[in-house]
Amino acid sequence: MKVIELGNLTKAAGYFNYTQSAVSQIISSLEKELGISLLNRTHSGVWLTAEGEQLLPYLRNISNSHHKLSEKIFELLNMKTGLIRIGTFSSVSCHWLPPLIKEFKIIYPNIKFELLQGDYNEIETWIANGVVDFGSTCPPHKKNFKTIFLKNDKLKVVIPKNHKYAHEKFFPIQALASEPFILLETGNSNIILHIFEDNNITPNIHYIAKDDYTIMSMVENDLGISILSELVLTRSPYEILAKETNPTFYRTMEIALKCKEKPSLAVKYFIDYIVNRLQKRTI
């Protein structure tokens, strides 16, 4: 599953601290056992064969079941070891999770973490397919999840430092229609598009970018303006200004889990730790 995810035998070997030849032998042994070729191999990478594509859902089920078995054993060993898999977007993975994980590992040093970074749509798919134990999300959700509220994260208009509204306290909402706008790629942009729709604004979209930090760099270079969350603007290295709007807009940040599955003890403890820290306003 890791080879499929990374599309490269060497990268998968590095992840598990194996040699490339060892991973290749493991895959070959599995193919021999099944009597089916699973991967196409070239110098540029690897990808699933047609037969491998058909077997992928079954392989994923085996992988997820093994993970659940490991977690149950982990619980029986009183949380001495374990793995927590989290789907997250860039602002959370950069500004929230590292200090939380660091402090949590002081209490539970042998728990390992696996972070998968993607957009809202990708994270919801990972949660639904059991690829991650839980994910950072924002409503509305396309799937039915159990959700835990974290906080309302303020949204701000990001402009260059020499912009005509640089010295204004608020950025006028209607001005969003005339300014060249840089939109975060579709998987992350539903909230922004709802703001435009609710305020009868037709945005002048000049660019679409996938990454928040790419957008900040584009704004710094006077290519347009954008709307980003207050969290992602934390410790911004770019020469830009973040302006509030009137009224103020927010994105609601939540943790989402599959409804019918009980989280492992490690996952439960870590989620409780996150919520407790937020209630104390220490993150």
C-alpha positions as CSV (number, residue, x, y, z in Angstrom):
1,M,0.0,0.0,0.0
2,K,2.9,2.4,0.7
3,V,4.5,1.6,-2.6
4,I,1.2,2.4,-4.4
5,E,0.8,5.6,-2.4
6,L,4.3,6.9,-3.1
7,G,4.6,5.5,-6.6
8,N,8.2,4.6,-6.0
9,L,10.0,1.5,-4.5
10,T,12.9,3.5,-3.2
11,K,10.7,6.0,-1.3
12,A,8.7,3.2,0.2
13,A,11.9,1.5,1.3
14,G,13.1,4.8,2.9
15,Y,9.8,5.1,4.8
16,F,10.2,1.7,6.4
17,N,14.0,1.9,6.7
18,Y,14.4,-1.1,4.3
19,T,16.6,-1.4,1.3
20,Q,15.1,-0.9,-2.2
21,S,15.9,-4.6,-3.1
22,A,14.2,-5.8,0.1
23,V,10.9,-4.0,-0.8
24,S,11.2,-5.3,-4.4
25,Q,11.6,-8.9,-3.1
26,I,8.6,-8.5,-0.8
27,I,6.4,-7.3,-3.7
28,S,7.7,-10.1,-6.0
29,S,7.0,-12.7,-3.3
30,L,3.4,-11.4,-2.9
31,E,3.0,-11.5,-6.7
32,K,4.3,-15.1,-6.8
33,E,2.0,-16.1,-4.0
34,L,-1.0,-14.6,-5.8
35,G,0.0,-15.7,-9.2
36,I,-0.7,-12.1,-10.5
37,S,1.5,-9.2,-11.5
38,L,0.5,-6.3,-9.3
39,L,2.9,-3.5,-10.4
40,N,4.3,-2.1,-13.6
41,R,7.9,-1.1,-13.0
42,T,9.9,1.5,-14.9
43,H,12.9,3.8,-14.1
44,S,10.4,6.7,-13.6
45,G,8.3,4.8,-11.0
46,V,5.8,2.1,-10.4
47,W,2.0,1.9,-10.8
48,L,-0.7,-0.7,-10.6
49,T,-1.4,-3.2,-13.4
50,A,-5.0,-3.7,-14.5
51,E,-5.2,-6.8,-12.3
52,G,-3.7,-4.8,-9.4
53,E,-6.3,-2.1,-9.8
54,Q,-9.0,-4.7,-9.3
55,L,-7.3,-6.2,-6.2
56,L,-6.7,-2.7,-4.7
57,P,-9.9,-2.6,-2.6
58,Y,-9.2,-6.0,-1.1
59,L,-5.6,-5.1,-0.4
60,R,-6.7,-1.9,1.3
61,N,-9.2,-3.9,3.4
62,I,-6.4,-6.2,4.5
63,S,-4.2,-3.3,5.3
64,N,-6.9,-1.5,7.3
65,S,-7.8,-4.7,9.2
66,H,-4.1,-5.2,10.1
67,H,-4.0,-1.7,11.4
68,K,-7.0,-2.3,13.6
69,L,-5.5,-5.5,14.9
70,S,-2.3,-3.7,15.7
71,E,-4.3,-1.0,17.5
72,K,-6.2,-3.5,19.6
73,I,-2.9,-5.2,20.6
74,F,-1.6,-1.7,21.4
75,E,-4.5,-1.1,23.7
76,L,-3.9,-4.4,25.5
77,L,-0.3,-3.4,26.0
78,N,-1.5,-0.2,27.8
79,M,-0.5,2.2,25.1
80,K,3.2,1.3,25.0
81,T,3.2,1.4,21.2
82,G,0.9,2.4,18.4
83,L,0.3,4.4,15.2
84,I,-2.0,7.4,14.7
85,R,-2.8,8.3,11.0
86,I,-4.1,11.8,10.4
87,G,-5.4,13.5,7.3
88,T,-4.6,17.2,7.4
89,F,-4.3,20.4,5.4
90,S,-1.2,22.7,5.4
91,S,-2.1,25.3,8.0
92,V,-2.9,22.6,10.6
93,S,0.1,20.4,9.8
94,C,2.5,23.5,9.9
95,H,1.2,25.4,12.9
96,W,-0.9,23.1,15.2
97,L,0.2,19.5,14.9
98,P,4.0,19.7,15.5
99,P,3.9,21.1,19.0
100,L,0.9,18.9,19.9
101,I,2.7,15.8,18.8
102,K,5.9,16.8,20.5
103,E,4.1,17.3,23.9
104,F,1.9,14.1,23.4
105,K,5.0,12.0,22.8
106,I,6.5,13.1,26.1
107,I,3.6,11.2,27.7
108,Y,3.5,8.4,25.2
109,P,7.0,8.3,23.6
110,N,6.5,5.1,21.5
111,I,3.4,6.2,19.7
112,K,4.1,7.0,16.0
113,F,2.3,9.4,13.7
114,E,1.6,9.3,10.0
115,L,0.5,12.6,8.5
116,L,-1.1,12.8,5.0
117,Q,-1.6,16.3,3.7
118,G,-4.3,17.0,1.2
119,D,-7.3,19.2,0.4
120,Y,-10.7,18.9,2.1
121,N,-12.0,16.4,-0.6
122,E,-9.0,14.2,-0.3
123,I,-9.1,14.1,3.5
124,E,-12.8,13.1,3.5
125,T,-12.0,10.3,1.0
126,W,-9.1,9.1,3.2
127,I,-11.4,9.1,6.3
128,A,-14.2,7.2,4.5
129,N,-11.8,4.6,3.1
130,G,-10.0,4.1,6.4
131,V,-6.7,5.4,5.1
132,V,-6.5,7.7,8.1
133,D,-7.9,7.4,11.6
134,F,-9.3,11.0,11.6
135,G,-8.9,14.2,9.7
136,S,-9.0,17.9,9.9
137,T,-12.1,19.1,8.0
138,C,-14.3,22.1,7.5
139,P,-18.1,21.9,6.9
140,P,-20.2,21.3,4.8
141,H,-19.1,17.7,4.5
142,K,-19.8,15.6,1.4
143,K,-19.9,12.4,3.6
144,N,-21.5,11.4,6.9
145,F,-19.0,11.7,9.7
146,K,-18.9,12.1,13.4
147,T,-17.4,15.6,13.9
148,I,-15.8,17.4,16.9
149,F,-15.7,21.2,16.8
150,L,-12.3,22.8,17.3
151,K,-12.6,26.5,16.6
152,N,-13.7,29.2,14.2
153,D,-10.7,30.4,12.2
154,K,-11.0,33.9,10.9
155,L,-10.7,34.5,7.2
156,K,-8.8,37.6,6.0
157,V,-8.2,39.3,2.6
158,V,-4.5,39.1,1.7
159,I,-3.1,42.1,-0.3
160,P,0.4,43.4,-1.3
161,K,2.0,46.0,1.0
162,N,1.7,48.7,-1.6
163,H,-2.0,48.1,-2.2
164,K,-4.4,51.1,-2.3
165,Y,-6.3,49.6,0.8
166,A,-3.0,49.1,2.7
167,H,-3.8,51.8,5.3
168,E,-7.5,50.9,5.7
169,K,-8.7,48.9,8.7
170,F,-11.1,46.8,6.7
171,F,-11.1,45.6,3.1
172,P,-14.4,46.5,1.4
173,I,-16.3,43.3,0.4
174,Q,-17.5,44.6,-2.9
175,A,-14.0,45.4,-4.0
176,L,-13.4,41.7,-4.3
177,A,-15.3,41.8,-7.5
178,S,-12.9,44.2,-9.3
179,E,-9.6,43.0,-8.0
180,P,-7.6,40.2,-9.7
181,F,-8.3,37.2,-7.4
182,I,-6.2,34.2,-6.7
183,L,-8.4,31.2,-5.7
184,L,-7.3,28.2,-3.7
185,E,-7.9,25.1,-5.8
186,T,-11.4,23.6,-5.8
187,G,-10.8,21.0,-3.1
188,N,-10.2,23.9,-0.6
189,S,-12.2,26.7,-2.0
190,N,-15.8,25.9,-1.2
191,I,-15.9,28.3,1.8
192,I,-14.5,31.2,-0.3
193,L,-17.0,30.5,-3.1
194,H,-19.9,30.5,-0.6
195,I,-18.7,34.0,0.6
196,F,-18.9,35.3,-2.9
197,E,-22.3,33.7,-3.6
198,D,-23.8,34.9,-0.3
199,N,-22.7,38.5,-0.9
200,N,-23.7,38.5,-4.6
201,I,-20.1,39.0,-5.7
202,T,-18.8,37.7,-9.0
203,P,-15.0,37.2,-8.4
204,N,-12.5,38.3,-11.0
205,I,-10.5,35.0,-10.8
206,H,-7.1,35.3,-12.6
207,Y,-5.3,32.4,-11.0
208,I,-6.0,29.1,-9.2
209,A,-3.3,27.6,-7.0
210,K,-3.2,24.5,-4.8
211,D,-1.0,25.8,-2.0
212,D,-1.6,28.6,0.5
213,Y,2.1,29.6,0.5
214,T,2.2,29.8,-3.3
215,I,-0.8,32.2,-3.1
216,M,1.1,34.3,-0.5
217,S,4.1,34.6,-2.8
218,M,1.9,35.5,-5.7
219,V,0.2,38.2,-3.7
220,E,3.6,39.5,-2.6
221,N,4.5,39.8,-6.3
222,D,1.4,41.9,-7.0
223,L,-0.3,39.3,-9.1
224,G,-3.6,39.7,-7.2
225,I,-5.3,39.4,-3.9
226,S,-6.8,36.4,-2.1
227,I,-8.7,35.2,1.0
228,L,-6.8,33.0,3.5
229,S,-7.3,31.8,7.0
230,E,-5.8,33.5,10.0
231,L,-4.1,30.2,11.0
232,V,-2.2,29.8,7.8
233,L,-1.0,33.4,8.0
234,T,0.7,32.7,11.3
235,R,4.4,33.6,11.1
236,S,4.1,34.4,7.4
237,P,7.5,35.1,5.8
238,Y,6.0,37.1,2.9
239,E,5.7,40.9,2.5
240,I,1.9,41.0,2.5
241,L,-0.9,42.5,4.6
242,A,-3.9,40.6,6.0
243,K,-7.1,42.7,6.2
244,E,-10.2,41.9,8.1
245,T,-13.6,42.3,6.5
246,N,-16.9,43.7,7.8
247,P,-18.8,41.5,8.4
248,T,-16.1,39.0,9.5
249,F,-16.0,35.6,7.8
250,Y,-14.8,32.3,9.4
251,R,-14.1,28.7,8.5
252,T,-15.2,26.2,11.1
253,M,-12.5,23.7,11.9
254,E,-13.4,20.2,13.0
255,I,-12.0,16.8,13.5
256,A,-13.9,14.1,11.5
257,L,-14.1,10.4,12.1
258,K,-16.1,7.5,10.5
259,C,-19.5,7.3,12.2
260,K,-19.7,3.6,12.8
261,E,-16.1,2.8,13.9
262,K,-14.8,3.2,17.4
263,P,-11.5,5.0,17.4
264,S,-8.5,3.2,19.0
265,L,-7.4,4.2,22.5
266,A,-4.4,6.1,21.1
267,V,-6.6,8.1,18.7
268,K,-9.1,8.8,21.4
269,Y,-6.4,10.0,23.8
270,F,-4.8,12.3,21.2
271,I,-8.2,13.8,20.1
272,D,-9.0,14.5,23.8
273,Y,-5.6,16.0,24.2
274,I,-6.2,18.4,21.2
275,V,-9.6,19.5,22.5
276,N,-8.3,20.0,26.0
277,R,-5.4,22.2,24.7
278,L,-7.9,24.3,22.6
279,Q,-10.2,24.8,25.6
280,K,-7.2,26.1,27.5
281,R,-6.4,28.3,24.5
282,T,-2.8,27.1,24.5
283,I,-2.7,26.4,20.7
